[in-house]
Amino acid sequence: MSFYVATIQFDWYRRKKADRLYNKNAKILFLGLDNAGKTTLLGVLKDGRLSQNRPTFHPKMPVNISQTYDLGGHETARRLWKDYYTSVDAIVFMVDSSAPQRFEESKRELDALLSSDELSNVPFLILGNKIDIAGTSEEKFRASMGLTQTTGKDKVPLNPGVRPIEVFMCSVVRRFGYGDGFRWLSNYIN
Ligand SMILES: Nc1nc2c(ncn2[C@@H]2O[C@H](COP(=O)(O)OP(=O)(O)OP(=O)(O)O)[C@@H](O)[C@H]2O)c(=O)[nH]1
């Protein structure tokens, strides 16, 4: 088991109620098993190709990738990336949805993150990547990952202390699905 952690900081614009656009820096941890597609996604984000037709969400170009770490599964490494927990705005957890044989391993890691006190209020965007390969259904993916109870894909108002968490199926190589995920995430970053 190996984890890849990238801390990126990127700017986006959000439309507020008053219709004023403003700029937001967000520090996001990209986590997930090896081969999930994190590096590929970061590359796409860097290209600024997140979502061409989304007036409410334009990542500035280029994305500023401040730190990238490739960490093994060692306890020491885990302690290291735990240092980021305190300053992180959101977590993007990627899963290769075409590899069901690794769902269990992935779920174990996700569950550990979700039960971490430091992350109890941090929004989680779960990306089921590579749907272009096997076309795994969202329902099946959610069931395998234990993610049947989630926030909802619209902008759902949450009570304080309730963590936003939602699943989006995507294909990074086909440029599909993750834009909606980030748009959803932007609702929960202050
Ligand atoms: N078919 C398909 N392949 C993808 C997709 N996204 C990524 N890949 C491929 O999956 C492989 C792994 O992608 P990476 O981005 O290196 O995965 P990673 O999570 O960074 O993996 P590690 O660096 O090993 O932790 C590469 O060959 C990518 O081209 C996708 O949406 N569809």
The ligand as an ORCA input file, in Angstrom:
! r2SCAN-3c Opt
* xyz 0 1
  N      -8.312      4.919    -18.441
  C      -7.968      5.865    -17.566
  N      -6.718      5.896    -17.098
  C      -6.400      6.865    -16.216
  C      -7.323      7.850    -15.786
  N      -6.705      8.664    -14.910
  C      -5.449      8.208    -14.798
  N      -5.257      7.127    -15.590
  C      -4.034      6.332    -15.757
  O      -3.796      5.621    -14.566
  C      -2.389      5.485    -14.345
  C      -2.032      5.992    -12.974
  O      -2.303      7.373    -12.911
  P      -1.479      8.339    -11.950
  O      -2.033      9.701    -12.149
  O      -0.026      8.129    -12.112
  O      -1.932      7.757    -10.543
  P      -1.437      8.212     -9.096
  O      -2.629      8.144     -8.214
  O      -0.725      9.502     -9.143
  O      -0.480      7.016     -8.790
  P       0.878      6.974     -7.920
  O       1.752      8.101     -8.383
  O       1.415      5.622     -8.244
  O       0.442      7.078     -6.504
  C      -1.717      6.262    -15.470
  O      -1.353      5.340    -16.457
  C      -2.813      7.184    -15.980
  O      -2.672      7.507    -17.337
  C      -8.655      7.790    -16.329
  O      -9.530      8.600    -16.044
  N      -8.895      6.773    -17.194
*
